[in-house]
Amino acid sequence: MSDAFYEPLGDGRYRAGEHTVGPWDPDSQHGGPPSALLARAIEQEPGAGPVTIVRVCLDILGPIPVTEVAVRTRVLRPGRRIELVEAEMTAAGRPALRAQAWRVRRADVDLPPAVAGPDDTVPPFPSTAKDFADWSGGYLRAIEWRWVQEPRPEIGAGTVWGRMRFPLVPDEEPTGLQRVLAVADSGSGVSHRLDPREWLFVNTELTVHLAAVPRGQWICLDARTRLDELGFGLATSRLFDRDRVVGQGAQSLFVARR
């Protein structure tokens, strides 16, 4: 299977392919593709009417093996205007990833003109692609990366545009939310402060707040990492499409020597 991240097997089951393989372990998925798959499930969960997802919080419950996974959803808090939906991924008989998302009713409202601030400036779009350095795994090759600023370990910062080279599932165009979650989990790698050959800095969760509905194929991560000597850290990312800021992401990190 080379044309999608996952192969649907029916009844909420999927087979993970080579494009999901992460950089830490060749037998484990990167957090991006399974996060996008749970977002897809939440988007497809029936609701009271047209809705917009405004926040997704994902908890990584353990390594996600590159194997068959199952996805289920349920509505935790139903409502005509606001809903809380949960999605869970299981693998090898255990929960591996859980997401909760707030959905709000979609409606046209009369708002005052938006005032752009300095943090809303869209980063430039480079003309050439370049892969991650010092990293491996099928996921990183399945995303086209265009660096505005490569990782600067001395300050823990980096800025990159990313685009999925393949659909999440065959013959289906990814939504803007799916594209955001496919790359937002890379914020800690984009802004890493430690050598990944000597250190682990693994995120235990990912939270994404949306400020606008993402458009187009490209998502930019303008990321920063802060570390604490007690063995944890925080990676944050401003998220852009080609036209505007669309949200922000945050990852809590576990930090240890390999």
C-alpha positions as CSV (number, residue, x, y, z in Angstrom):
1,M,0.0,0.0,0.0
2,S,1.9,3.1,-1.2
3,D,-0.9,5.6,-2.1
4,A,-2.4,6.3,1.4
5,F,-1.5,6.3,5.0
6,Y,-4.2,3.8,5.9
7,E,-6.1,1.1,4.2
8,P,-9.8,0.8,5.4
9,L,-10.8,-2.7,6.3
10,G,-14.4,-2.0,7.2
11,D,-16.2,-1.8,10.6
12,G,-14.0,1.0,11.8
13,R,-10.8,-1.0,11.2
14,Y,-7.7,0.2,9.3
15,R,-4.3,-1.2,8.3
16,A,-1.5,1.3,8.9
17,G,1.0,1.5,6.1
18,E,4.6,2.5,5.7
19,H,3.8,6.3,5.6
20,T,2.8,6.2,9.3
21,V,6.2,5.0,10.6
22,G,7.7,7.4,13.1
23,P,11.3,8.4,13.8
24,W,11.7,6.9,17.3
25,D,10.8,3.2,16.6
26,P,10.4,1.5,13.2
27,D,7.5,-0.5,14.7
28,S,5.6,2.5,16.0
29,Q,3.5,5.1,14.2
30,H,4.3,8.8,14.2
31,G,1.5,10.7,16.1
32,G,0.4,12.7,13.1
33,P,-1.4,10.2,10.9
34,P,-3.4,8.5,13.8
35,S,-4.3,12.0,15.0
36,A,-5.6,12.9,11.6
37,L,-7.5,9.6,11.4
38,L,-9.3,10.3,14.7
39,A,-10.1,13.8,13.4
40,R,-11.7,12.2,10.3
41,A,-13.8,9.9,12.5
42,I,-15.0,12.9,14.6
43,E,-15.8,14.9,11.5
44,Q,-18.0,11.9,10.3
45,E,-19.8,11.5,13.6
46,P,-23.4,12.6,12.9
47,G,-24.6,15.8,14.7
48,A,-27.5,18.1,15.0
49,G,-26.5,20.1,11.9
50,P,-23.4,21.7,10.2
51,V,-20.6,22.1,12.7
52,T,-17.1,23.4,13.0
53,I,-14.4,21.7,15.1
54,V,-12.7,24.3,17.3
55,R,-10.5,22.3,19.5
56,V,-9.0,18.8,19.5
57,C,-7.1,17.3,22.5
58,L,-5.3,14.0,21.9
59,D,-3.9,11.8,24.6
60,I,-1.2,9.2,23.5
61,L,-1.8,6.2,25.7
62,G,1.2,4.2,24.5
63,P,3.1,3.3,21.4
64,I,0.9,3.0,18.4
65,P,2.1,-0.1,16.5
66,V,2.2,-0.1,12.7
67,T,-0.5,-2.7,12.4
68,E,-4.3,-3.0,12.2
69,V,-6.1,-0.4,14.3
70,A,-9.7,0.1,15.2
71,V,-11.5,3.5,15.6
72,R,-14.7,4.2,17.4
73,T,-16.5,7.5,18.3
74,R,-19.2,8.6,20.7
75,V,-20.9,11.9,21.6
76,L,-20.0,12.8,25.2
77,R,-22.0,16.0,25.4
78,P,-24.8,16.3,22.7
79,G,-26.3,19.7,21.9
80,R,-27.9,21.7,19.2
81,R,-25.1,24.4,19.3
82,I,-22.2,22.8,21.1
83,E,-21.1,19.2,21.2
84,L,-18.2,17.2,22.7
85,V,-17.2,14.2,20.7
86,E,-14.7,11.5,21.6
87,A,-12.8,9.1,19.3
88,E,-10.5,6.3,20.4
89,M,-8.0,4.2,18.5
90,T,-7.2,0.7,19.8
91,A,-4.3,-1.5,18.6
92,A,-3.4,-5.1,19.6
93,G,-6.3,-5.1,22.0
94,R,-5.5,-2.0,24.0
95,P,-6.3,1.8,23.8
96,A,-3.5,3.6,22.1
97,L,-4.8,7.1,21.3
98,R,-7.9,9.0,22.5
99,A,-9.2,12.4,21.2
100,Q,-11.9,14.7,22.4
101,A,-13.1,17.5,20.2
102,W,-15.5,20.4,20.7
103,R,-17.8,21.1,17.8
104,V,-19.9,24.3,17.5
105,R,-22.8,25.1,15.3
106,R,-21.8,26.6,12.0
107,A,-23.6,29.9,11.3
108,D,-22.9,33.3,9.6
109,V,-22.5,36.0,12.2
110,D,-21.9,39.7,11.8
111,L,-18.5,40.5,13.2
112,P,-16.4,43.7,13.3
113,P,-13.4,43.8,10.9
114,A,-10.4,41.6,12.1
115,V,-7.3,43.5,13.2
116,A,-4.1,41.5,12.4
117,G,-1.4,41.5,15.0
118,P,2.4,40.9,14.5
119,D,2.0,37.2,15.3
120,D,-0.5,36.8,12.5
121,T,2.0,37.4,9.6
122,V,2.2,34.4,7.4
123,P,5.7,33.0,7.1
124,P,7.3,33.1,3.6
125,F,6.8,30.0,1.4
126,P,10.1,28.5,0.2
127,S,10.5,27.3,-3.4
128,T,12.4,24.1,-2.6
129,A,11.7,21.1,-0.5
130,K,14.2,19.6,2.0
131,D,13.8,16.6,4.3
132,F,14.3,16.5,8.1
133,A,18.0,16.1,9.0
134,D,19.0,13.3,11.5
135,W,15.6,11.7,11.4
136,S,14.2,8.6,9.7
137,G,10.8,6.9,9.2
138,G,8.2,6.6,6.5
139,Y,6.1,9.5,7.9
140,L,8.8,12.1,7.4
141,R,9.2,11.0,3.7
142,A,5.4,11.0,3.3
143,I,5.2,14.8,4.0
144,E,6.8,17.3,1.7
145,W,8.7,19.8,3.9
146,R,9.7,23.3,3.0
147,W,11.9,25.0,5.6
148,V,11.6,28.7,6.4
149,Q,14.0,28.3,9.4
150,E,15.5,24.9,10.1
151,P,15.7,23.8,13.7
152,R,17.9,26.0,15.9
153,P,18.7,23.9,18.9
154,E,20.4,26.8,20.7
155,I,17.1,28.6,21.0
156,G,14.6,25.7,20.4
157,A,12.9,27.2,17.4
158,G,12.1,26.3,13.8
159,T,9.6,27.1,11.0
160,V,8.5,24.8,8.3
161,W,5.7,24.3,5.7
162,G,4.3,20.7,5.4
163,R,2.1,19.0,2.8
164,M,0.8,15.4,2.8
165,R,2.1,13.7,-0.3
166,F,-0.6,11.0,0.0
167,P,-4.2,10.9,1.1
168,L,-5.1,9.7,4.6
169,V,-7.2,6.9,3.1
170,P,-7.4,6.0,-0.6
171,D,-9.4,8.1,-3.0
172,E,-10.4,10.7,-0.4
173,E,-9.2,14.4,-0.2
174,P,-8.1,15.2,3.3
175,T,-9.9,18.0,5.0
176,G,-8.2,21.1,6.4
177,L,-8.4,19.7,9.9
178,Q,-6.9,16.4,8.9
179,R,-4.0,18.2,7.2
180,V,-3.4,20.3,10.4
181,L,-3.3,17.3,12.7
182,A,-1.2,15.3,10.3
183,V,1.7,17.8,10.8
184,A,0.9,19.5,14.1
185,D,2.4,16.6,16.1
186,S,5.8,17.5,14.5
187,G,6.2,20.8,16.4
188,S,8.6,19.3,18.9
189,G,10.8,18.0,16.1
190,V,10.6,21.2,14.1
191,S,11.9,23.1,17.2
192,H,14.0,20.4,19.0
193,R,16.8,21.5,21.4
194,L,18.4,18.1,21.9
195,D,20.2,15.7,19.6
196,P,17.6,13.0,18.7
197,R,20.4,10.4,18.5
198,E,21.2,10.9,22.2
199,W,17.9,12.1,23.7
200,L,14.2,11.2,23.8
201,F,11.7,14.1,23.8
202,V,8.4,12.3,23.3
203,N,5.1,14.1,23.5
204,T,2.4,12.5,25.7
205,E,-0.4,14.6,24.2
206,L,-1.3,17.1,21.5
207,T,-3.8,19.9,21.8
208,V,-4.8,22.0,18.8
209,H,-7.1,25.1,19.0
210,L,-8.5,26.4,15.7
211,A,-8.8,30.1,15.0
212,A,-10.0,29.6,11.4
213,V,-11.0,26.7,9.1
214,P,-7.7,25.7,7.3
215,R,-7.7,26.0,3.5
216,G,-5.4,24.4,0.9
217,Q,-2.8,21.6,1.1
218,W,0.0,23.4,3.0
219,I,0.2,24.0,6.7
220,C,3.0,25.9,8.4
221,L,4.4,25.2,11.9
222,D,6.2,28.1,13.6
223,A,7.4,26.1,16.6
224,R,9.2,26.7,19.9
225,T,10.4,24.2,22.5
226,R,11.1,24.9,26.2
227,L,12.7,22.3,28.5
228,D,13.0,21.9,32.2
229,E,15.8,20.2,34.1
230,L,13.2,17.9,35.8
231,G,12.8,15.9,32.6
232,F,9.8,17.5,30.8
233,G,9.1,20.2,28.3
234,L,6.6,22.1,26.2
235,A,6.5,22.5,22.5
236,T,4.1,25.1,21.0
237,S,3.3,25.9,17.4
238,R,1.6,28.7,15.6
239,L,-0.3,27.1,12.7
240,F,-0.9,28.8,9.3
241,D,-2.4,28.0,5.9
242,R,-1.1,30.0,2.9
243,D,-3.4,33.0,3.8
244,R,-3.7,33.4,7.5
245,V,-3.1,32.0,11.0
246,V,-5.4,29.1,11.6
247,G,-4.6,28.0,15.1
248,Q,-2.1,26.9,17.7
249,G,-0.8,23.6,18.9
250,A,0.9,22.5,22.1
251,Q,2.7,19.3,23.2
252,S,3.8,18.2,26.7
253,L,7.1,16.4,26.4
254,F,8.8,13.6,28.3
255,V,12.6,14.1,28.2
256,A,15.3,11.5,28.9
257,R,18.6,10.3,27.6
258,R,18.4,7.3,25.3
